[in-house]
Amino acid sequence: MYIAYIGGMKDHPKYLSLSVYFSGCDANPKCKGCHNPELHNPYYGYKMEIPQLVDIVLNKLKLLPKPVLAFLGGEPLAPYNREAVKEVARAVKTIYPESLILLFSWRMPEDIYTEKLLDHVKYIDEFVLGRFDITKKTDDFPASSNQIYITKDEFLRRVNNADGIGNERTNL
């Protein structure tokens, strides 16, 4: 996997956060007006193995008053990035059980379920989901009004009700 950069402290609406920007985006078509079009390329930035990324993240989280991590891109749930999301999040939750992990994705909850990605998001606490739409751009959070900012509980409610009959599918 390739990481574009690790840094930034303002990708969570309430807390300072460590941000990991994954390279590559599998959205098709790409979002018009994307904030990070250079990250569409899955080979942009630095080639990194998962253990190396885990070490960097754990060391940098020590510097924050509250361990808050944001996964962005590109697309963190692209096939070439999703295992890193799961493994880094697992490591963070093991060392910092009180941590807060936020995931940005163009996918909606139903997409994550349909694509069988629930295991990859089981350590995520909050989500910003949906395609960026420049015609619905806001000066607020999230960046466009069609995107949703939800907690894990709301994510699970949407996944569990995705078929319209409310069958329990998961409790992550």
VOBA-1610 file (N, C-alpha, C; in pm, whole numbers, padded with zeros to 5 digits, always signed):
BEGIN
Met+00083-00117+00000Met+00000+00000+00000Met+00088+00123+00000Tyr+00030+00233-00046Tyr+00101+00361-00049Tyr+00027+00461+00038Ile+00105+00536+00113Ile+00051+00641+00199Ile+00096+00774+00141Ala+00002+00862+00117Ala+00035+00994+00063Ala+00103+01078+00170Tyr+00041+01084+00287Tyr+00103+01154+00399Tyr+00032+01119+00529Ile+00104+01141+00636Ile+00053+01121+00771Ile+00073+01254+00841Gly-00032+01310+00889Gly-00022+01439+00955Gly-00156+01509+00953Gly-00153+01637+00965Gly-00278+01709+00972Gly-00340+01687+01109Met-00402+01784+01161Met-00459+01772+01295Met-00603+01816+01301Lys-00666+01841+01186Lys-00799+01903+01188Lys-00903+01825+01110Asp-00887+01695+01096Asp-00985+01619+01017Asp-01099+01563+01101His-01097+01585+01231His-01211+01551+01316His-01279+01683+01354Pro-01412+01687+01360Pro-01480+01814+01386Pro-01463+01868+01528Lys-01424+01783+01625Lys-01415+01829+01764Lys-01275+01821+01823Tyr-01193+01729+01774Tyr-01066+01699+01839Tyr-00949+01714+01743Leu-00832+01739+01800Leu-00710+01724+01722Leu-00699+01578+01683Ser-00655+01553+01563Ser-00648+01413+01517Ser-00522+01390+01435Leu-00477+01268+01438Leu-00371+01224+01348Leu-00441+01172+01223Ser-00403+01222+01108Ser-00468+01182+00983Ser-00375+01099+00898Val-00426+00988+00848Val-00353+00902+00755Val-00425+00910+00621Tyr-00354+00961+00521Tyr-00410+00976+00386Tyr-00360+00861+00300Phe-00452+00772+00265Phe-00420+00658+00179Phe-00421+00700+00034Ser-00329+00644-00044Ser-00324+00670-00187Ser-00415+00573-00260Gly-00473+00622-00367Gly-00560+00540-00450Gly-00705+00557-00415Cys-00787+00568-00518Cys-00932+00577-00500Cys-00999+00489-00603Asp-01088+00401-00556Asp-01156+00309-00646Asp-01296+00357-00684Ala-01333+00480-00648Ala-01463+00534-00690Ala-01461+00553-00842Asn-01570+00515-00905Asn-01581+00530-01050Asn-01722+00572-01084Pro-01743+00692-01134Pro-01643+00794-01165Pro-01592+00861-01038Lys-01484+00933-01051Lys-01428+01008-00939Lys-01521+01124-00905Cys-01516+01169-00781Cys-01598+01281-00737Cys-01548+01410-00802Lys-01636+01480-00871Lys-01600+01607-00932Lys-01567+01707-00821Gly-01451+01770-00831Gly-01409+01864-00729Gly-01345+01797-00609Cys-01300+01675-00625Cys-01235+01600-00516Cys-01132+01688-00446His-01128+01680-00313His-01031+01758-00233His-00887+01715-00259Asn-00867+01587-00294Asn-00732+01533-00308Asn-00716+01454-00438Pro-00732+01517-00553Pro-00727+01441-00678Pro-00592+01372-00703Glu-00485+01425-00646Glu-00355+01360-00662Glu-00354+01222-00597Leu-00445+01199-00505Leu-00450+01070-00435Leu-00532+00965-00509His-00584+00997-00626His-00652+00894-00707His-00554+00784-00746Asn-00430+00823-00768Asn-00324+00730-00808Asn-00286+00640-00690Pro-00303+00508-00702Pro-00271+00419-00589Pro-00122+00409-00558Tyr-00037+00466-00643Tyr+00108+00459-00619Tyr+00167+00595-00581Tyr+00082+00688-00545Tyr+00128+00821-00504Tyr+00183+00813-00361Gly+00294+00876-00335Gly+00345+00883-00199Gly+00448+00777-00167Tyr+00436+00720-00049Tyr+00538+00633+00007Tyr+00487+00490+00022Lys+00561+00396-00036Lys+00526+00256-00020Lys+00554+00217+00124Met+00459+00150+00186Met+00472+00118+00327Met+00409-00017+00354Glu+00471-00090+00444Glu+00412-00215+00491Glu+00326-00184+00613Ile+00229-00268+00640Ile+00136-00243+00750Ile+00208-00228+00885Pro+00303-00315+00922Pro+00369-00296+01053Pro+00440-00161+01066Gln+00496-00113+00958Gln+00562+00018+00960Gln+00459+00128+00986Leu+00345+00120+00919Leu+00239+00218+00939Leu+00186+00212+01083Val+00168+00092+01136Val+00123+00076+01274Val+00219+00146+01369Asp+00347+00124+01353Asp+00448+00185+01441Asp+00442+00337+01434Ile+00434+00391+01315Ile+00430+00537+01299Ile+00306+00594+01367Val+00191+00533+01342Val+00065+00583+01399Val+00069+00577+01552Leu+00110+00463+01607Leu+00113+00450+01753Leu+00207+00552+01816Asn+00320+00576+01754Asn+00415+00675+01807Asn+00362+00817+01799Lys+00295+00850+01690Lys+00243+00986+01674Lys+00120+01011+01763Leu+00039+00908+01787Leu-00079+00927+01872Leu-00040+00964+02015Lys+00078+00925+02058Lys+00126+00960+02193Lys+00132+01111+02213Leu+00146+01184+02105Leu+00164+01329+02113Leu+00033+01406+02130Leu-00079+01338+02109Leu-00209+01405+02116Leu-00268+01396+02256Pro-00345+01498+02297Pro-00408+01493+02428Pro-00510+01379+02440Lys-00575+01347+02331Lys-00670+01235+02322Lys-00633+01160+02194Pro-00620+01026+02200Pro-00582+00953+02078Pro-00697+00947+01977Val-00690+01035+01878Val-00791+01042+01772Val-00720+01022+01639Leu-00771+00928+01561Leu-00712+00892+01433Leu-00816+00905+01324Ala-00778+00963+01211Ala-00867+00975+01095Ala-00803+00906+00976Phe-00881+00822+00908Phe-00839+00758+00784Phe-00908+00830+00669Leu-00827+00881+00573Leu-00879+00954+00459Leu-00805+00908+00334Gly-00832+00976+00224Gly-00761+00944+00102Gly-00788+01048-00003Gly-00773+00995-00123Gly-00788+00861-00172Gly-00909+00793-00109Glu-00897+00664-00099Glu-01005+00582-00043Glu-00948+00476+00050Pro-00969+00491+00181Pro-00918+00393+00276Pro-00971+00251+00255Leu-01092+00238+00200Leu-01150+00105+00182Leu-01130+00049+00041Ala-01044+00113-00038Ala-01008+00053-00167Ala-00943-00082-00140Pro-00955-00176-00232Pro-00903-00312-00206Pro-00758-00317-00159Tyr-00674-00228-00207Tyr-00532-00228-00173Tyr-00503-00155-00042Asn-00604-00094+00022Asn-00584-00021+00147Asn-00659-00082+00266Arg-00764-00156+00240Arg-00856-00195+00348Arg-00794-00281+00457Glu-00701-00366+00423Glu-00638-00449+00527Glu-00558-00361+00622Ala-00493-00259+00571Ala-00419-00166+00657Ala-00513-00091+00750Val-00629-00050+00701Val-00727+00017+00786Val-00762-00073+00904Lys-00794-00198+00875Lys-00832-00291+00981Lys-00718-00314+01080Glu-00598-00338+01030Glu-00486-00372+01118Glu-00437-00252+01200Val-00433-00136+01140Val-00392-00017+01215Val-00497+00014+01321Ala-00624+00009+01283Ala-00731+00036+01381Ala-00727-00065+01495Arg-00705-00192+01463Arg-00697-00294+01568Arg-00582-00263+01665Ala-00467-00228+01612Ala-00351-00197+01695Ala-00378-00075+01783Val-00439+00027+01726Val-00470+00148+01802Val-00567+00115+01916Lys-00670+00039+01887Lys-00768+00003+01992Lys-00707-00086+02099Thr-00607-00165+02062Thr-00540-00250+02161Thr-00457-00166+02257Ile-00384-00071+02204Ile-00296+00014+02287Ile-00374+00128+02352Tyr-00469+00184+02279Tyr-00548+00297+02327Tyr-00698+00262+02319Pro-00749+00184+02413Pro-00891+00143+02404Pro-00987+00262+02404Glu-00943+00375+02462Glu-01029+00494+02467Glu-01019+00579+02340Ser-00941+00535+02244Ser-00920+00613+02122Ser-01050+00629+02043Leu-01047+00727+01955Leu-01158+00752+01863Leu-01101+00742+01723Ile-01163+00659+01640Ile-01115+00640+01502Ile-01227+00678+01406Leu-01194+00767+01314Leu-01287+00820+01215Leu-01244+00774+01076Leu-01340+00727+00999Leu-01314+00681+00862Leu-01393+00765+00763Phe-01323+00817+00662Phe-01388+00886+00550Phe-01392+00788+00433Ser-01506+00776+00367Ser-01518+00689+00250Ser-01627+00741+00158Trp-01612+00715+00029Trp-01719+00749-00065Trp-01835+00651-00051Arg-01809+00535+00009Arg-01913+00433+00025Arg-02015+00476+00131Met-02136+00425+00116Met-02241+00441+00216Met-02248+00312+00298Pro-02319+00314+00412Pro-02325+00193+00495Pro-02369+00068+00418Glu-02465+00084+00331Glu-02516-00030+00254Glu-02408-00086+00161Asp-02326+00002+00106Asp-02216-00042+00019Asp-02114-00123+00099Ile-02083-00075+00217Ile-01986-00145+00301Ile-02036-00284+00336Tyr-02165-00294+00364Tyr-02224-00426+00392Tyr-02222-00513+00266Thr-02272-00460+00156Thr-02282-00537+00031Thr-02146-00584-00018Glu-02044-00501+00000Glu-01909-00537-00044Glu-01835-00624+00058Lys-01907-00664+00164Lys-01850-00753+00267Lys-01727-00691+00334Leu-01740-00564+00372Leu-01629-00491+00434Leu-01650-00467+00584Leu-01751-00527+00641Leu-01779-00504+00783Leu-01661-00539+00872Asp-01591-00646+00841Asp-01476-00685+00921Asp-01366-00578+00917His-01360-00504+00809His-01257-00401+00793His-01290-00273+00869Val-01413-00258+00913Val-01452-00135+00983Val-01494-00161+01127Lys-01468-00281+01178Lys-01518-00315+01311Lys-01454-00234+01424Tyr-01340-00171+01400Tyr-01275-00090+01502Tyr-01299+00060+01483Ile-01381+00094+01386Ile-01409+00235+01355Ile-01520+00284+01447Asp-01504+00406+01500Asp-01603+00464+01591Asp-01697+00563+01523Glu-01646+00635+01424Glu-01726+00736+01354Glu-01694+00728+01206Phe-01791+00771+01126Phe-01780+00761+00981Phe-01824+00892+00916Val-01753+00930+00810Val-01802+01029+00715Val-01815+00953+00585Leu-01940+00936+00540Leu-01967+00849+00426Leu-02043+00923+00317Gly-02017+00882+00194Gly-02083+00939+00078Gly-01986+01016-00010Arg-02021+01021-00136Arg-01938+01092-00233Arg-01941+01242-00208Phe-01826+01305-00225Phe-01823+01450-00222Phe-01896+01500-00346Asp-01987+01595-00327Asp-02062+01655-00437Asp-02039+01805-00434Ile-01961+01853-00529Ile-01923+01995-00530Ile-02045+02087-00541Thr-02154+02040-00600Thr-02274+02124-00610Thr-02345+02135-00474Lys-02304+02053-00378Lys-02364+02056-00244Lys-02259+02089-00138Lys-02151+02155-00182Lys-02040+02189-00093Lys-02089+02279+00021Thr-02038+02251+00140Thr-02070+02332+00256Thr-01942+02393+00310Asp-01957+02486+00399Asp-01842+02539+00472Asp-01839+02478+00611Asp-01897+02361+00621Asp-01913+02294+00749Asp-01858+02152+00739Phe-01895+02070+00832Phe-01850+01931+00835Phe-01973+01843+00829Pro-01975+01745+00737Pro-01879+01715+00632Pro-01882+01817+00518Ala-01798+01792+00420Ala-01771+01892+00316Ala-01884+01913+00217Ser-01974+01816+00200Ser-02092+01838+00115Ser-02215+01783+00187Ser-02328+01847+00164Ser-02448+01820+00241Ser-02507+01680+00218Asn-02468+01613+00113Asn-02516+01477+00089Asn-02438+01372+00168Gln-02324+01410+00222Gln-02244+01315+00301Gln-02303+01304+00441Ile-02278+01189+00505Ile-02328+01168+00640Ile-02212+01151+00737Tyr-02229+01208+00855Tyr-02133+01192+00965Tyr-02208+01118+01073Ile-02168+00991+01098Ile-02243+00907+01189Ile-02151+00830+01283Thr-02208+00790+01395Thr-02137+00706+01492Thr-02148+00560+01450Lys-02073+00476+01519Lys-02080+00332+01494Lys-02222+00280+01517Asp-02289+00328+01622Asp-02427+00282+01648Asp-02519+00314+01532Glu-02510+00435+01479Glu-02595+00472+01364Glu-02555+00392+01241Phe-02426+00371+01222Phe-02380+00289+01109Phe-02442+00150+01118Leu-02436+00089+01235Leu-02491-00046+01252Leu-02642-00048+01231Arg-02710+00056+01279Arg-02855+00063+01257Arg-02887+00065+01108Arg-02811+00144+01033Arg-02835+00153+00888Arg-02802+00022+00818Val-02694-00042+00859Val-02657-00171+00798Val-02762-00277+00832Asn-02805-00281+00957Asn-02902-00381+00999Asn-03038-00362+00935Asn-03069-00241+00894Asn-03198-00213+00831Asn-03189-00197+00680Ala-03075-00228+00623Ala-03053-00202+00481Ala-03151-00277+00391Asp-03200-00392+00435Asp-03292-00467+00350Asp-03437-00426+00371Gly-03462-00330+00460Gly-03596-00279+00479Gly-03682-00362+00574Ile-03633-00476+00622Ile-03714-00556+00714Ile-03650-00564+00852Gly-03534-00502+00870Gly-03475-00488+01002Gly-03411-00613+01058Asn-03371-00706+00975Asn-03302-00824+01027Asn-03168-00785+01086Glu-03135-00839+01202Glu-03005-00815+01265Glu-02899-00881+01181Arg-02801-00806+01135Arg-02695-00862+01052Arg-02563-00870+01126Thr-02539-00772+01208Thr-02409-00767+01276Thr-02419-00679+01398Asn-02326-00695+01488Asn-02316-00603+01600Asn-02175-00550+01616Leu-02087-00583+01521Leu-01947-00537+01521Leu-01896-00531+01663
//
